Amino acid sequence: MAQVPQVKIPATYIRGGTSKGVFFNLTDLPERCQVAGEPRDNMLLRVIGSPDPYGKQTDGMGGATSSTSKTVILAKSEQADHDVDYLFGQVAIDKAFVDWSGNCGNLTAAVGSFAIMSGLVNPERIPDNGVCTVRIWQKNISKTIIAQVPITNGEVQETGDFELDGVTFPAAEVPVEFIAPVDPSEAMFPTGNVVDDLEVPGIGTFKATMITAGIPTIFLNAEDIGYQGTELQEAINGSDEILSWFETIRAHGAIKMGLIADLSEAKDRQHTPKVAFVSPAKAYTSSSGKNITENDIDLNVRALSMGKLHHAMMGTAAVAIGTAAAIPGTLVNVAAGGGDRNSVTFGHPSGTLKVGAEASNNEGSWTVNKAIMSRSTRVLMEGWVRIPGDCF
């Protein structure tokens, strides 16, 4: 039987924030993969190594976690006053499925750097030394993001002394601004309430803040669901029963938020919404052994991504945290101590993170001008990724 040879596709493997993924320039993809559809999804699945019934992604570039099973496609922007169009694909590990329903805030930190390195930013906008402002159009959610990329001698500076909990080594700081994460025409709170009673048949009824900012997120009180808010991954991820329990809550929350019409649709929308639980500031020891005291943080937050407790915090969920913290009465705001806030520092399994948000109330309707946080990024490998020529 004749075998089809492998094909080479230019690609770059990059860490952005506490995630990493395979980055592509749109024009480098095989022609039939330059548009949305089954060929493109199949190509990305094979690149990452999914679906893998062993859950390891050994035969691909994925790292067998939600944070490392990611792909990015960039192109010169078609939007006025933007440099680059950014499309994010969250690749399922054990299923033949690529979720295009949301953004990855962590990998956003790498978009500006890759855009500059790939020639997608006008050279006239890149200083010899200083900071290059990269204007990003996030295509999944149709939002503007601004990345401030440090430049040294005309090239992206990746090394530095900025430390990010959840990342082993320091690197250059990249401030990222999520502009108008919720348009005034959109409902930040899909139900119209900052707190709802979320009824989950067979499990219970819980107070919940359901917000669409950064990424659709369902916030619960840790105490209400039997947790402290200081848990690390092993407390959640080692039990299929617990994970199924959280997934049931997520699915019912997705219906209440209007994201799906039937529970059966949740399996095809794994990336959104997220489920997170919050608690007032409590001391704990992070996954790296770092002692976090009550005075280090305003509150604790734990979030699940793609069915597992995240090892740190998703960047888009951090936007939701900062936004919700800025709005009095939300579960996030109350856990942080209540009142008016324009930033919070929260504890997550790997350590702490500070996020800011500018929120305003106009005749009872909340809007957010922007959310801000700092991440870092580093190119890990560049060249070509190879996949069988008949897989897409």
N, C-alpha and C positions, 0 to 999 in steps of 0.2 A: 504493500500500500504506500503510495507516494505521500510524503509529509510536506506540509507547508512550512517554509522557513520563517524565522522570527523577523519582525520589523523593528527598526530603531526609531524612537521618537524623542526629540530633544526635550529634556526635563531637568528640573532643579529640585533637590530635596532640601527643604528649609524648615528650621524651627522658628515658630512665631509664638511668643508668649510661652504658655505651658503646653502648646500643641506642636505637631509637626506634620507636614504634608508634602505631596508632590505637586509642584507648580509647573504650569504649561503656558506658553504663549499660544494664543488661539491659532495663529497662522502656521504654527509648527505641527499642528495635529493633522492626521490624515483627513482628506477633504470631507469625507462623509461624517467625520466626527466633529467638524467645526460648527455643526448645528445641533440643536437639541433633538434627542431621539434615542432609539434603542442602540444603534451603533456606538454612539458616544458613551452611553451608560456601560455597555459591555466592555468597551476599551478601558474605562476607568476601573471597573471591577477586576479586570485581569491585571492591570497595573498594580493594584493594591493587594490582590490575592484573595478575592472573595468571589462567590461564597465559599467559606471554609468550614466544613462540619466539625473539624478539630478545634476551631476557634483560635488558631495560631497565626494565620496568614503567612505561613512559612514560604509559600511559593509566590511571594509578592512583596511590595514595599511597605505594606501595612505593619503596624506594631501590635495588633490584636487588642487595642483599646479604642474607645471612642475618640481619644485625644490624638491618636496616631493613625487613624483610618480616614484620611482626609485628602481632598484634591482641590486644586485651584486652577482656574483658567482666566487669564488676563488678556485684554486687547486694548488698543487705543480707544479712548472713550468716544462714544457717539453722542454724548451729552455735552451741551455748551458749558464752558467754564469748568470742565473736569479733564483730568489727564488720562485716567485709566478706568476701564470697566472691569469689575471684579465679580467673578461667578464662583460660588463655593458649592462643592458636592461632598456631602457626608456619606461615606460608603459603609453600608452595613457589613458586619463581619461574617455572619453565618447565613445571610440571605442574599439573593441576587437583586439588590436594591440600592439605588443611589437617591438620597433624599436631597431635594433642591429647595426645600421649604423655608430655609433660614440661612443666617450668616454665621460665620465663625469669627468671633471678636478677637481671639488670640492670633489667628493667622492674619488678621487684618494688619497687625503690626509688621508683617513681612511683605505686604502688598506693595507699599511704597518703595521699599528697597529693591524688590524684584523688578518693579516697573522702571526704575532708574537704570538698573543694570541691563535691562533688556531693550533699552532704547525707546521705551514707550512714553517717556517724559521729554518734552522739548528741551534740548541741551541749554537753551538760553535761560531756562528757569533753574538750572542747577549751578549754585555758586562754587567757586574754587574751594572755599572754606566757609563753614557756617551750617545753616539748616536749609534743606529743600522742603518746601511745603508741597506735598503731593495730594491732589484733589481726586478722591476715589468715588466712583459711582458703584454702589453695591447693588448688583443686578437682581439678586434673589429677593431683596426687600425694597428695592427702589429708594435707597437712602444715600445721602452724602456723608462721607467720612473723610476727615483730614488727618494725614499722618505727617509728623514733623521729623524728617529723616536727617540725621547728622551727616555732614559731608566733610571729608578731609582730603586736600589735594585733588579735588574734583571727583573723588570716588566715595561710595557709601562707606561710612565708618561703622563697623560691626562690633569692634572690641571696645570695652569700657569697664567702669566699675559699678554700674547699676545692677543691684541685686534684686531678683524677683523670686519670691518664695514659690517653690515648685520647679525651679530651674537650678541645676547644679552649679553652673559657673556664671560669673558676672559678664555683662556685655554692655553695649551702648544703649542708653535710654532712648526710647521712641515714644513721645507723647502722642496719643491718639484721641481725636475728638469725634464723637458721634453726633452729627448735626441734626437737630430736630428728629430724634429717634421716634417721635410720635408726631405726625402732622396734625395741625389743628382740626383738619377735616376728619381725622380718624378717632376712633374711640380708644383712649388709653386703657380704660377699664371697660371691656366688652359688655359686662352686665350692667354698667352704669353705677356700680357700687365699689367703694374702696375695700370693703369686706363683705363677703357673702357666706352663706351657709352652703357648703358643698356636700350634697347627699350622695353617698356611694353605697348602693344597695349591697347588703351582706357584709359591709365593713363598718359603716357609721357615717355620721354627719360631722363635718369639721369646718371651723372658721377658715376662710381662705381669701387671700388677696390675689386676684387674677388680673394680670397686667400685660399689656403689649407694648414693650419698650425695649429696644435692643433685640429681644426675642420673646415670644409669648411665654410667660412663666406663671406657674401656680405656686404661691407661697403658703405654707402651713406653719402653725406653731409646733415646734418640736415636742413640747410637753403634751399637746393634744393627741399626738400619735405615738406616744410612749418612748420618746427619745430625749436626750439632753441637749443636742445641738453641738456636741463636742466629738461626735463619732468619727472614726477613721474608716477607710474603705472596708477593712475586714469585718466590721460590725454589720455591714449591709450586704456586701457583694458575695459573701460566702453562703448565702441562703437563697435558693431559688424561690422558696415560699415568700420571703420578704420582698424580693425583687418583683415577683408577680403581684404582690399586694400593692406596691407602689405603682406598677403599671396600670392596675385597675383604677387607682385614684387618678392617674394621669389621663386615662381614656375618658373618664367621666368629666374631668375638668375640661378636656378638649371640646366635649359636646357643649358644656355650659358656656365656653368662650366662643362658640360658633365656628370652631375650626374644622370640625367634622360633624356629620349628621347622624352617624351610626357607630357604635362601638367597634364594629368590624373594620372600620377605616383607620383605626389607630395604628394597626400594624404596618400600614404603608405611610405613616407619618411619624416616624420614630424620633426625628430630630426636634420636632416641636409638637406641643409645648414642653417646656422643662418643668420638673417638679423640684421644689426646694423647701427646706424647713429651717426655721429661724429660732433663735433663743437670745435672751439678754446675754451680755458679756459674761463668759465663764472661762476660768483658766483650764488649759489642757496642754498636752504634749503633742506636737505635730508629728507627722510621719517621718520627718528627718531627725526627730529627737529634740527639736527646739521647743523650749518652754514658752508658751504664750500666756501672759497674765491678763487679768481682767482690765488692767490699766492700759494694755496695749491695743485694745479694740473697743468698738462701740457695741458690737453684737457678734454672734456666731451665725454662720450660714453654711448649710450643706446642700449640695445640689446633685441631682442625677442627670446623666446624659447618656442617651442610647441604651437605657435600661440598667445602667450601673452608677454607683456613687462616684462622682468625679474626684480625681486625685488632688485637684486644687479648686479652680473656679473657671468656668467658661467665661470668655470676655464679654459675650453678649448678655449672659446672665448677670455679670457684674454691672452692666448698664441698667438692667432691670432693677437690681438691688439699689444702685445709686438713685435711680428715679423714684422708686417706691419709698426710699428713706427720706426723700425731700418732700413727700406729700403726707401731711398729718393724718393720722388715723389708720394708715395701712399697717399690716402686721409687721412689716419691716421697720417702719418708723417707730412703732410702739416698742419693738424689741430693742431698738437703738436708744430708747429713752424718751421718745416723743419730741414734739416741738418742731421749730423751723430748723432745717439743716440743709447745707449746700454740699456736704461731703460726709462720708462715713468710712471708717476703717473696720473691716470685718475679718473674722477669723474663718479660715477654711482648713481642710485637712493638711495642707502643706505649709500653712503659716498665715500671713495676713496680706491684705490688699486694700489700698485706699482708692475710692472712686468718688468723683464729684458730679453733681448735676445741678442745672439751673432750671427750677420749676416756677411757674406762675399760675395764679388762679384768676380766670376772667369770667365773672358772673357764674361761678360754680363749676366751670369747666377747666380742668387742669391741662397745661401744656408744658412741654420741656424744650428749652432752646438747644441744649446740648448736654452730653455727658462726657466726662473726661477721665482718662486713666493713662498710666504709663506702662509700656511693655518693653520687651527687647526681642531681637531677632538675629539669626545667624544662618548663613548658608552652610549646609552640611556636606553636600555633594552636588556636582553638576556634570552634565554630559548627556547620555541617552538612557532611556529606559527601554527594555526589550520585551516584546510580547509576541505570541504566535500570530502569524498574519491572518489566520482564519477565525480569530476569536471575536472579531467585531464586524 
